[in-house]
Amino acid sequence: MTTLNRLHLAVAASLALASSVAHAQRIVELTPASNQKTVLASLQPGDTLRITGSFTSIFAMANRDFGRLTIDASGAQFLAGLKINNVHNVSFIGGTYGRSDVELAAWQTVRIDNSSHISFANATVIGNGDDRGTGLLVATSSFVTLRDSRFQGHLTGIGVRSSTDVMVMRNQITGSTADGINIIDNQRVIVGSNSCSAFVAWQGGHPDCIQLWSLTGRPLQADVFVLNNSSIGFQQGYLSSDPKTGSGTRLLFAGNYVLTSTSHGITCGNCTESQFFENVISNLPTAANGAPSLKLGPSPTNIVGVNQFYDLRGRTDGWLPSPTWSAYVPAIAGMIGSRWDGGLSAFGAANGALAAAAVPEPANWVMLGLGFALIGRKLRRRRQPPHVMA
């Protein structure tokens, strides 16, 4: 057989395979009345699984590479949460996860372990404000995208731990009692255009919008980009400071907005080879502590560019600084996150749009302290002895 003939056969086989995959794409329905195991086993690469209805048990997926599966959960409620382990090439769109009336059995409403090329977008993740658990945790996974979702009423909204190549973009986190986003022991992560507001301090603590740290015995957390995030209210802004393990190396904080009732804007206690520029760091007029700050450790390898600082204590005219969203685009932006997620094409200054929505109008700053106090009082009044779901 000539080389040309072999080439023709190879091309024909490739076209036939592509055609068969295209014809195999289906919309498969799943409801609480379905046999979940059977439905999941029937799925083929390219399918869309449409889930509707209310699920009272944990929705679990494990040990499967789906090739490319889209799960449209926009019509579904997962009252006991979602757990996926060793799952690959799946995109979740929409859905409501968790509940506000009782405590869940699991510490995470949504948990993603040992998985790759997972996208989780346009969802609502609910906690019951009981100072317990994380809204969504990604652990020991790679190429994960978490975007455009709402997290409310958790101890911590989002956690990313011991993972690589993760995007956390344009999420809104409210009512957390510890932190908004925890970035722990990771490599190559972008945390961009997320907003934190209306936090409630837990046991006298100081919640952070975004907190980062490394783990003992592991390589330093590295190549983490904290860009164009918004932190408003009773929480510290962005903190990476652990004297035991070291904060991290090659961290970058740019275009972030802090409007806080504390004095901590950005802290990077033991960071090395890290950069800080185009951040706006301000306190609220009602702040009781000192002026807002950018606090760095002694390393001479860090680079500090132009940042803006405002001390508004005692100011009564309602003026607030405006954000200066950064146009900086990390070199890794096109190489991390799920290969199947198309929601990050407009990376850069435009990504400040969602975070900008969280910036209060100048005339409304007086209401911030009252609003946060009322939310805190409501959450505490609602707490009852925990009920663990069977």
Secondary structure, DSSP 8 states (H G I E B T S, - for coil): --HHHHHHHHHHHHHHHHHHHHHH--EEEE-TTS-HHHHHHH--TT-EEEEEEEE-S-EEEEEEEEEEEEEEEEEEEETT-EEEEEEEEEEEE--EEE-SSSB-SSSEEEEEES-EEEEEES-EEE--SSS--EEEEEES-EEEEEES-EEES-SEEEEEES-EEEEEES-EEES-SSEEEEEES-EEEEEES-EEES---STT---EEEEEE--TTS---EEEEEES-EEEESSEEEEE--TTT--EEEEEEES-EEEESSSEEEEETTEES-EEES-EEEE-TT--S---EEEE-S-TT-EE---EEE--TT--S-------------TTTTTSS-TT--TTSS-SGGGHHHHHHTS--GGGHHHHHHHHHHHHHHHHHH--S--B--
